[in-house]
């Protein structure tokens, strides 16, 4: 097979792989599966009295409540009207089909229809087993802001951190009443413009190295930095299991670095593909982290914002650099001007 034909086949294969990765990652960020960034934070202030052997916490930025019962005492979660909603014990979880909370908690906006059989909070519970695990998560409307508009305390406030409301969740530890209290806070988002400016600088750096005569070393350094920052962010967020599109981009980046070191003619093409994949998957897919104060990942917020900035700016810059080099090393044939004889065809 001739070199041009091999290059065309490699280009087609890489384009197909990159296209599948980008299309598969387009509906959500690279670390999909969790909540979206927001400016809301729910905190727990107290549990009184304590429930020995029971772990309680808010997860997903307060969007969900989690309770793990490893004691020998059943814990009953009370619904919005004080009715039994959940019963969590070491043997598993039961849900009361006559609790309005069973239906209201199915959606974030609590617009689920509630059957007539669940309208009376004094009705005897009808328990249905929903899990054999002693741990359960549920969506509770008291721990998050449900309206589309921000509250007046935020709109008219001085900024910073604003306490919007206080909440109380009620339980029974055996027959002992327990109250968990906390606050819902709005935290002012950071200004995204420094990160945007950083992305523009990185974009310019990628374009600039693509115009160098000795471009391979500079491009390799930038590409290694892009992959390293993206990997560090994914590991810090403990999101490796859900980062398959990112891993595909890293593998493509490793292939490109190897090609750059060997002087492979196809490396500009894989460089462009790597930049495109990471710019879309880990840049545009996570761009909302730049404009929100509360991020769902386990890693530091500054690293998440840095990773998105580097992916957008440097990824797009390396895409442009690969395109520049490819066009420079594979120029299109120039059509002869009028009156000039056409170049003779090469001998067979």
C-alpha positions in Angstrom: 0.0 0.0 0.0 1.4 3.5 -0.9 2.0 6.0 1.8 -0.7 8.4 0.6 -3.2 5.6 0.6 -2.2 4.5 4.1 -2.4 8.1 5.3 -5.9 8.4 3.9 -7.0 5.2 5.6 -5.5 6.3 8.9 -7.2 9.7 8.6 -10.5 8.1 7.9 -10.2 5.7 10.9 -9.1 8.5 13.3 -11.9 10.7 12.1 -14.4 8.0 12.7 -13.1 7.3 16.2 -13.0 10.9 17.1 -16.5 11.5 15.8 -17.9 8.6 17.8 -16.2 9.9 21.0 -17.4 13.5 20.4 -21.0 12.4 19.6 -21.1 10.1 22.5 -19.8 12.8 24.9 -21.9 15.6 23.5 -25.1 15.2 25.7 -23.1 15.6 28.9 -19.7 16.3 30.4 -16.9 13.8 30.4 -17.6 13.0 34.0 -21.4 12.5 33.5 -23.7 10.9 36.0 -23.6 13.5 38.8 -25.3 16.8 39.3 -24.5 20.0 37.4 -22.5 22.8 38.9 -24.7 25.4 40.7 -24.4 28.3 43.2 -26.4 26.5 46.0 -25.0 24.7 49.0 -26.9 22.8 51.6 -25.3 22.3 55.0 -26.2 20.1 58.0 -26.0 22.0 61.4 -27.2 19.4 63.9 -28.8 16.1 64.6 -30.6 15.8 67.9 -30.5 13.4 69.5 -27.7 11.4 67.9 -28.5 8.1 66.1 -25.7 5.6 67.0 -24.8 3.4 64.1 -26.6 5.7 61.5 -24.7 7.8 59.0 -26.5 10.7 57.5 -25.3 13.1 54.9 -26.3 15.4 52.0 -25.0 14.4 48.5 -25.0 15.9 45.0 -24.8 19.5 46.3 -27.8 18.9 48.6 -30.0 17.5 45.8 -30.2 14.2 47.6 -30.2 12.8 51.2 -28.4 9.6 52.1 -28.9 7.5 55.2 -27.0 4.4 56.0 -28.3 2.3 59.0 -25.9 -0.2 60.5 -27.5 -0.2 63.9 -30.0 -2.8 65.1 -32.7 -0.1 65.3 -35.0 0.7 62.4 -35.1 4.3 61.3 -38.3 5.8 59.9 -38.0 8.9 57.6 -41.0 11.1 58.0 -42.6 12.8 54.9 -43.7 16.4 54.4 -46.9 16.0 56.5 -45.2 14.0 59.3 -46.3 10.6 57.8 -44.0 7.6 57.6 -42.2 7.8 54.3 -39.3 5.4 54.4 -38.2 2.6 56.9 -34.5 1.8 56.8 -33.0 -1.0 58.7 -30.0 -3.3 58.4 -32.4 -5.7 56.5 -33.2 -3.2 53.8 -35.4 -0.3 52.8 -39.2 -0.1 52.7 -41.3 2.7 51.1 -44.8 3.7 52.2 -47.1 3.7 49.2 -49.6 5.8 51.2 -47.1 8.7 51.7 -47.3 11.7 49.4 -43.5 12.0 49.6 -43.2 8.7 47.8 -44.6 10.4 44.7 -43.5 14.0 45.2 -39.8 13.0 45.5 -39.8 11.3 42.1 -39.1 14.6 40.4 -37.0 17.7 41.3 -40.0 20.1 40.9 -42.4 17.9 42.9 -44.9 17.9 40.1 -45.5 14.2 40.2 -49.2 13.2 40.6 -50.1 12.0 44.0 -52.9 9.3 44.1 -55.9 9.7 46.4 -54.7 6.8 48.5 -51.6 8.9 49.5 -53.4 12.2 50.5 -54.2 11.2 54.1 -51.1 11.4 56.3 -52.9 9.6 59.1 -53.6 6.5 56.9 -51.9 3.3 58.1 -48.7 2.7 56.1 -48.6 0.3 53.2 -44.9 -0.8 53.1 -43.2 -2.0 49.9 -39.7 -3.3 50.0 -37.5 -1.4 47.6 -33.9 -2.5 48.5 -32.1 -5.1 50.4 -29.3 -2.6 51.3 -29.3 -0.7 54.6 -28.3 2.5 52.6 -30.8 4.7 50.7 -30.7 8.0 48.8 -33.8 10.1 48.2 -34.6 13.5 46.7 -35.9 15.8 49.4 -37.4 19.1 48.4 -36.5 20.8 51.7 -32.7 20.8 51.0 -32.6 22.6 47.7 -34.1 25.7 46.0 -37.0 24.7 43.8 -37.9 28.0 42.1 -36.6 29.1 38.7 -36.0 32.6 39.9 -33.5 33.6 42.6 -35.0 34.7 46.0 -35.2 38.4 46.8 -32.5 37.9 49.6 -30.1 37.0 46.8 -31.2 39.5 44.2 -31.3 42.4 46.6 -28.4 41.2 48.8 -24.8 42.3 48.9 -23.5 39.1 47.3 -21.0 36.7 48.9 -22.8 33.9 50.8 -26.5 34.4 51.6 -28.6 32.2 53.9 -31.8 31.6 52.0 -33.7 29.2 54.2 -33.4 26.7 57.1 -34.8 23.2 56.9 -35.6 20.4 59.3 -35.9 16.7 58.4 -37.7 14.5 60.9 -36.9 10.8 61.7 -37.8 8.2 64.3 -34.9 6.1 65.7 -37.0 3.2 66.9 -39.6 5.3 68.7 -37.3 8.2 69.5 -38.0 11.4 67.5 -34.9 12.8 65.8 -34.5 16.2 64.0 -31.8 17.1 61.5 -31.5 20.8 60.9 -29.5 22.8 58.4 -29.3 25.8 56.1 -29.6 26.4 52.4 -27.0 28.9 51.2 -26.5 30.7 47.9 -22.8 31.3 47.2 -21.9 34.0 44.7 -20.3 32.6 41.6 -16.8 33.6 40.5 -16.1 35.8 37.6 -15.4 33.6 34.5 -13.4 36.2 32.6 -9.9 35.4 33.9 -10.4 31.8 32.8 -11.8 32.9 29.5 -8.7 35.1 29.0 -6.5 32.1 29.9 -8.2 30.0 27.3 -7.6 32.7 24.7 -3.9 32.8 25.6 -3.6 29.1 25.3 -5.4 29.1 22.0 -2.9 31.6 20.7 0.0 29.5 22.0 -1.2 26.4 20.1 -1.6 28.4 16.9 1.8 29.9 17.3 3.7 26.6 17.8 1.9 25.3 14.7 3.7 27.9 12.7 7.2 27.1 13.9 9.7 25.3 11.6 10.8 23.0 14.5 7.3 22.5 15.8 7.4 18.9 17.0 9.0 19.5 20.4 6.9 22.5 21.3 3.7 20.8 20.2 4.7 17.7 22.2 5.2 19.7 25.4 1.8 21.5 25.0 0.1 18.2 24.3 1.7 16.5 27.3 0.6 19.4 29.5 -3.0 19.2 28.2 -3.3 15.4 28.9 -1.5 15.7 32.3 -3.9 18.5 33.5 -6.9 16.6 32.3 -5.8 13.3 33.9 -5.0 15.1 37.2 -8.5 16.6 37.3 -10.2 13.3 36.5 -8.3 11.5 39.2 -8.9 14.2 41.8 -12.6 14.1 41.1 -12.5 10.3 41.4 -14.3 10.1 38.1 -12.0 7.7 36.2 -14.8 5.1 35.9 -17.0 7.5 34.1 -14.4 9.1 31.9 -14.3 6.7 28.9 -14.4 9.5 26.3 -11.6 11.3 28.1 -9.5 8.1 28.3 -10.0 7.7 24.5 -8.6 11.3 24.1 -5.6 10.4 26.4 -4.9 7.3 24.3 -5.0 9.3 21.1 -2.7 11.9 22.8 -0.2 9.1 23.7 -0.3 7.8 20.1 0.4 11.4 18.9 3.3 11.9 21.2 4.9 8.7 20.0 4.4 9.8 16.4 5.9 13.2 17.1 9.0 11.5 18.6 9.3 9.2 15.6 8.7 12.0 13.1 5.6 10.2 11.8 3.9 12.0 8.9 0.5 11.3 10.3 1.2 12.9 13.7 -0.3 16.4 12.7 -3.6 14.6 11.9 -3.7 12.8 15.3 -2.7 16.0 17.0 -5.7 17.8 15.5 -8.0 14.9 16.5 -6.7 14.8 20.1 -7.2 18.6 20.4 -10.7 18.3 19.1 -11.7 15.4 21.3 -10.4 16.9 24.5 -11.7 20.4 23.7 -15.2 19.0 23.2 -15.3 16.3 25.9 -13.4 17.9 28.8 -13.6 21.6 27.7 -17.1 22.4 26.4 -18.5 19.4 28.3 -17.4 21.0 31.6 -17.5 24.7 30.6 -20.2 25.5 33.2 -17.7 25.0 36.0 -16.2 28.4 35.1 -19.4 30.3 36.0 -20.6 28.5 39.2 -19.4 28.5 42.7 -20.4 24.9 43.8 -18.9 22.1 41.8 -20.0 18.5 42.2 -16.6 16.7 41.9 -14.4 15.6 44.8 -11.4 17.5 43.6 -10.6 21.2 44.2 -12.6 23.8 42.3 -9.6 25.6 41.0 -8.4 22.3 39.3 -11.7 21.7 37.7 -11.7 25.2 36.3 -8.1 25.0 35.2 -8.8 21.7 33.4 -11.8 23.1 31.5 -9.8 26.2 30.5 -6.8 24.2 29.3 -9.0 21.7 27.4 -10.9 24.5 25.6 -7.9 26.8 24.9 -5.1 24.4 24.4 -7.3 21.7 22.8 -8.6 24.1 20.2 -5.1 25.6 19.7 -3.6 22.2 19.1 -6.4 21.4 16.7 -5.4 24.5 14.8 -1.7 23.6 15.0 -2.3 20.2 13.6 -4.3 21.6 10.8 -1.6 24.2 10.0 1.2 21.6 9.9 -0.9 19.1 7.9 -1.7 21.7 5.2 1.9 22.9 5.1 3.3 19.5 4.7 0.5 18.3 2.3 -0.2 21.4 0.1 -3.0 21.3 -2.3 -2.1 21.3 -6.0 -2.2 24.7 -7.6 -4.3 25.0 -10.7 -2.4 26.6 -13.6 -3.3 30.1 -14.5 -4.9 30.9 -17.9 -2.4 30.7 -20.8 0.0 28.5 -18.9 0.4 24.9 -19.9 -0.7 22.4 -17.4 2.1 20.5 -15.6 2.9 17.2 -17.3 1.5 14.1 -15.7 4.0 12.0 -13.8 5.4 9.0 -15.8 3.8 5.7 -14.9 
